[in-house]
Amino acid sequence: MHEMAITQGIIDLCLEHAVGRRIHSIDVEIGELSSVVPEAVEFCFEACSRDTLLEGARLVISRVPGKGLCMDCRLETPLSELYGACGHCGSNRVTVVAGEELRVREIEVDD
């Protein structure tokens, strides 16, 4: 389960930016095309944050839908898989423009 390593990386990043302050919540974006399972990150979060300044913090995960730009018709199209076809013209020449994200958007810390 690579989500354990991903979750630990998220926690390490938050602790680094909190500079010794207690963290109350973190807001994370996970793209639908990222191959990261949000439920697994939630499951790992409690174990990975135990005995840290993140223990007991609220984890908020937002899903970013997959979206592509068709190189043939130049229209944006929803994507449910990395190598999807354009929903408008059927072309396979689609560049992913959203949905691969994995980022910490916000950290709420003590003053």
Secondary structure, 3 states (H helix, E strand, C coil): CCHHHHHHHHHHHHHHHHCCCCEEEEEEEEECCCCCCHHHHHHHHHHHHCCCCCCCCEEEEEEECEEEEECCCCCEEEECCCCCCCCCCCCCCEEEEECCCEEEEEEEECC
